[in-house]
Amino acid sequence: MKATNQVDQTFGQEYIKFLLTRYAKNWYWFVVAIGISWVITYLVLARIKPVYSTQASILVSASGEEGSSSKEDILRELDIFSSEKNIDDEMEILKSYTLAEKVVNDLGLDVNYSVRGRLRQEDIYRRSPIKVTLITPNRQLFGKAVEVTVAGNRIQIEGVSYPYNRPIQTPLGLILIRKNTDTWEPFSTLLITTADKEAVIKSYVERLKVSQATRMSYVLRVKLEDTSIERATAYINRLIHWYDLSSLEYKNRTASNTLQFINGRLSIILGELSNVEKDIQNYKTRAGIVDLSAESSVFLEKVKENDTQLNQVNIQLGALQEVERYIASKSEKAGLAPAMPGLESPVLTGLLTNLFDLEAQREKLIRTAPEGSTVVEVLDNQIRMTKANIADNTQSLRTVLISTRDRMITNNKRVESVIRTIPQKERVLLDISRQQGIKGGLYTYLLQKREETALSLAATVSDLRVVDTPKGDATPIKPRKSAYYLFALVMGLLVPIVVLWLLDFLNNKISRKAEIEEQTNTPIIGELIQADIRSPMEVTAGSRSLISEQIRALRANIHFFTAEEAEGPQTILVTSSISGEGKSFVSLNLGASMAITGRRVVLLELDMRRPKLYKYLNVKTDKGLSSFLVNRATLEEIIQPVEGYPDLFFIPCGPLPPNPSELLSGKRIGELFAALREGFDVVIADTPPVGLVSDAFSIAAQANITLYLLRHLYTNKVYLKNIEALYQEKRFKNMSLLINGIVTRREYEYNYGYGYDPEYGYGYKAGYHDDDEKPKKNLVKKGFSIFSKFWK
C-alpha cells in the first residue's frame, strides 16, 4: 500500500512537471490569448459609458445647536414653533420620491441628449443646442435613440422638418422643442432618448447616496453616480434647493395659520370698535354730555375693570373652544393650528406643544414609512394619549373659567344696580364707553399677538448650510479599468491553460512516457525521435545524425537485453499495434546498423498485406517469401543483397498471397528460420501489426527478441492494456517496447535537448509513413500543415 502511494505521488509530481513544461513550451499561446483578451477588454471599455461620482456636503442644523451666532440665537428664541430635527429623518427626506420627482420635472431628466462618438454615445446634457419637453410621450420609443438634426430655425427628426416653440407631433410623441441659449457647442446632429419618468425618478432615488460625515455629526454627504458630471451636479444642486424650500415651508405652516386666524379676528374687532366709537359720538351729540361726574367715573372704572376681566375669561373660553375644535378636527382630517390668546396655562401649552411635535414627526415619518408600520402606530398612540390629556386639562380649565365668569357677572349686576341710580344719560354713556373699552383692549391685545406671530414667522431661518458645493471627480469610478484588465489577464492565462488541459485530457494518443510506464510493465528498450531525413536508409557507416545514433543505441540495448543468448544467432521480431508506427523503417535501419558491425544480417518482409521494405530498397519482388512458402522458389533464389551493405541481405514478401496467415502458420516457416539461423548472425522479421491480424503470433515462437513499436502522438492509449496482457502472458519472447516518432516540440518527458545536422535537408520522416512516395509539394496542404504545427 505504501509503495502504491509512493508511485501515485511520483506520478502526480511528474504530471505537474509535464503540465508546467507544456505551458512553458506553449508560451506563445498565453501571449496571444492575453493580447486578444486585452484588445477585447479595450473595445468593451471603449463602448461602456464611464460613470462619475459627484458629491456635496450640507450641514443640517438641529434646534438648540451649539455654536450658532448671537443673531441666530435671537431669531431662534422668537421662533416659537420650531422643533428638534432627527438626522435619520432628514436623510430619508433627501432620498424621498417626492423631492426626486420635483428635481426630475425641473431639469427634464426624462429626456437624454447625446452625440455619436467613435465607439459609443457621449452624453452632452447642457451642451445640447435644443431642449425637449415631453407633453404626451410615445412610450414605445422609450430607451431608443432618435436622430435629430438642427438646421437654422427648424429641426429635422427622421427626415421631417419641425418648428421651434410650439407643440408638435413627432415619432417621440407630442413634444415642445426650444432653443438652448446657454449652449456653447452647436452640435448639428444629436440623439434624443426618452424614458419613462417614473423609472427615471426611481433610478435617481436608488443611485442617490446620503450618509453622515461622522457618527455624531449633522453634516450629510450627498453623492450621486452618473454618466454625466454636469447632470449629476445639476441634480444635487436642485435637490438641495427643494429640500431647503420644503423645510422652510413646513416650519412656517403653523405660524402662518395662527397669523391668519389673528388677522381675521382683528378685522371683526376693528369693525365693532368703530361702531362703538360712533355710538359714543352720536350719543354725546344728542344728549349734550361733556363730562361725567366723579362718582360716575369711579363706577365706570370699576365696571370697565370687571368687564375687562370678564372679557379675558370669555377669550380664554373661546381659546379653549378653539383647542377642543382643533383636537376634534385632527381626529378626522388636518386643520389649522389653534390660536391660544390669553391662555396662560403652562400645562396646556406644554401638552399642545408636545402634540404639535408628535404630529410633525408623524408627518415626516409618513413620507418614508407606510401607514400601518410599527413606528407610525407608536406615534399615533402617543398622539391619542396627548389629546386625552389635553381634553382633561381643558375641561378643568373650563370649569374654573366658568366659575370665574359667573362670579364676575354677579359683580357686574351688583355694580349695575348702583349705576342705575345715576342719571339715565350718564348711565347710557357709561354703557357705551364700557363697550368701547372692551373692544379697544381686545383690539390692542390681538395687535400684540399678531406682531409676536409675525416676528416668529420672520425669525424662521433655514437650518441648511451648504458646506461643499457639488463637485464631480473627473476620474470615472465605473468601469474600473484595472479590474477589467486584471480579469482579461486572468482569462488570458486561464483560457490557454484550460485549452491545453482539455487537449491533453481529450487526447487518446500516447503523448508521454509516463503514460506508458503507468499502464504497462513492459520494458522500454529505446526511443527514436521524429526528424527530417533524406532516405529511409538513414544508418550508414559515416552517418552522425541523431536518428542514426539512436538506432546504434538501440542496437547496443538489444545486445545487453539478450546477453545470456548472445552466443547464438539473434532472431528479432518487429511488430506493433496498428499500421503506420514505423516497423519497416526500424527494421531496415536496425539491420543496417548491425550489418555495419560485421554481422551477417537478413531482413524478412513478413507483412504480406502491405509490404514496404521492397520499395525502400528498390528491389524486384518476382520471387520472395510467399514463393518459398508455397515451394515455388528456393532460399537462394529469394535472398537478395542490399546495395552498399556487404553483410546485409533482404528477403521480400514476393507476390501477395490470398492466405498469408495460413502460409505463416505452416511448416515451411520453421524450416525458413532454421536455415536462416545457420547462415546469418541476425534475422530481423518485419511483421504485420498484432492489433489487426494474427500473423505475428504465428511466428512468435521463431524469435528470441521482440521489438514492439509505439509511435508518439499516433498510437492509441487503449493498446497499452493489450500490450500489458501480451507481456504478462509471455506471448512474445523477450518483449520490449520501442517508442518511435517522438515529436521533440511536444511534451514527451523532459523533452530532447538534441538537434540534428541541418545538412541532411528534408525528406522522409524518421517515423513510419503509410504513403509509398514522398508527399507532393502542394501549397495548400503545406500551409495547412504549418498551421497545424502552430496549433499543436
C-alpha positions, 0 to 999 in steps of 0.5 A: 500500500505504501509503495502504491502511494509512493508511485501515485505521488511520483506520478502526480509530481511528474504530471505537474512537471509535464503540465508546467513544461507544456505551458512553458513550451506553449508560451506563445499561446498565453501571449496571444490569448492575453493580447486578444483578451486585452484588445477585447477588454479595450473595445468593451471599455471603449463602448461602456459609458464611464460613470462619475461620482459627484458629491456635496456636503450640507450641514443640517442644523438641529434646534438648540445647536451649539455654536450658532451666532448671537443673531441666530440665537435671537431669531431662534428664541422668537421662533416659537414653533420650531422643533428638534430635527432627527438626522435619520429623518432628514436623510430619508427626506433627501432620498424621498420620491417626492423631492426626486420627482420635483428635481426630475420635472425641473431639469427634464431628466426624462429626456437624454441628449447625446452625440455619436462618438467613435465607439459609443454615445457621449452624453452632452446634457447642457451642451445640447443646442435644443431642449425637449419637453415631453407633453404626451410621450410615445412610450414605445420609443422609450430607451431608443435613440432618435436622430435629430438634426438642427438646421437654422430655425427648424429641426429635422427628426427622421427626415421631417422638418419641425418648428421651434416653440410650439407643440408638435407631433413627432415619432417621440410623441407630442413634444415642445422643442426650444432653443438652448441659449446657454449652449456653447457647442452647436452640435448639428446632429444629436440623439434624443432618448426618452424614458419613462419618468417614473423609472427615471425618478426611481433610478435617481432615488436608488443611485442617490447616496446620503450618509453622515460625515461622522457618527455624531455629526449633522453634516450629510454627504450627498453623492450621486453616480452618473454618466454625466458630471454636469447632470449629476451636479445639476441634480444635487444642486436642485435637490438641495434647493427643494429640500431647503424650500420644503423645510422652510415651508413646513416650519412656517405652516403653523405660524402662518395659520395662527397669523391668519386666524389673528388677522381675521379676528382683528378685522371683526374687532376693528369693525365693532370698535368703530361702531362703538366709537360712533355710538359714543359720538352720536350719543354725546351729540344728542344728549349734550354730555361733556363730562361725567361726574366723579362718582360716575367715573369711579363706577365706570372704572370699576365696571370697565375693570370687571368687564375687562376681566370678564372679557379675558375669561370669555377669550380664554373660553373661546381659546379653549373652544378653539383647542377642543375644535382643533383636537376634534378636527385632527381626529378626522382630517388636518386643520389649522393650528389653534390660536391660544390668546390669553391662555396662560396655562403652562400645562396646556401649552406644554401638552399642545406643544408636545402634540404639535411635535408628535404630529410633525414627526408623524408627518415626516415619518409618513413620507418614508414609512407606510401607514400601518408600520410599527413606528407610525402606530407608536406615534399615533398612540402617543398622539391619542394619549396627548389629546386625552390629556389635553381634553382633561386639562381643558375641561378643568380649565373650563370649569374654573373659567366658568366659575370665574365668569359667573362670579364676575357677572354677579359683580357686574349686576351688583355694580349695575344696580348702583349705576342705575341710580345715576342719571339715565344719560350718564348711565347710557354713556357709561354703557357705551364707553364700557363697550368701547373699552372692551373692544379697544383692549381686545383690539390692542391685545390681538395687535400684540399677538399678531406682531409676536406671530409675525416676528416668529414667522420672520425669525424662521431661518433655514437650518441648511448650510451648504458646506461643499458645493457639488463637485464631480471627480473627473476620474470615472469610478465605473468601469474600473479599468484595472479590474477589467484588465486584471480579469482579461489577464486572468482569462488570458492565462486561464483560457490557454491553460484550460485549452491545453488541459482539455487537449491533453485530457481529450487526447487518446494518443500516447503523448508521454512516457509516463503514460506508458510506464503507468499502464504497462510493465513492459520494458522500454528498450529505446526511443527514436525521435521524429526528424527530417531525413533524406532516405529511409536508409538513414544508418550508414557507416559515416552517418552522425545524425541523431536518428542514426545514433539512436538506432546504434543505441538501440542496437547496443540495448538489444545486445545487453537485453539478450546477453545470456543468448548472445552466443547464438544467432539473434532472431528479432521480431518487429511488430506493433499495434496498428499500421503506420508506427514505423516497423519497416523503417526500424527494421531496415535501419536496425539491420543496417546498423548491425550489418555495419558491425560485421554481422551477417544480417537478413531482413524478412518482409513478413507483412504480406498485406502491405509490404514496404521494405521492397520499395525502400530498397528498390528491389524486384519482388518476382520471387520472395517469401510467399514463393518459398512458402508455397515451394515455388522458389528456393532460399537462394533464389529469394535472398537478395543483397542490399546495395552498399551493405556487404553483410546485409541481405533482404528477403521480400514478401514476393507476390501477395498471397490470398492466405498469408496467415495460413502460409505463416502458420505452416511448416515451411516457416520453421524450416525458413528460420532454421536455415536462416539461423545457420547462415546469418548472425541476425534475422530481423522479421518485419511483421504485420501489426498484432492489433489487426491480424494474427500473423505475428503470433504465428511466428512468435515462437521463431524469435528470441527478441521482440521489438514492439513499436509505439509511435508518439502522438499516433498510437492509441492509449487503449493498446497499452492494456493489450500490450500489458496482457501480451507481456504478462502472458509471455506471448512474445519472447523477450518483449520490449517496447520501442517508442518511435516518432517522438515529436521533440516540440511536444511534451514527451518527458523532459523533452530532447535537448538534441538537434540534428545536422541541418545538412541532411535537408528534408525528406522522409520522416524518421517515423513510419509513413503509410504513403509509398512516395514522398508527399507532393509539394502542394501549397495548400496542404503545406500551409495547412500543415504549418498551421497545424504545427502552430496549433499543436 
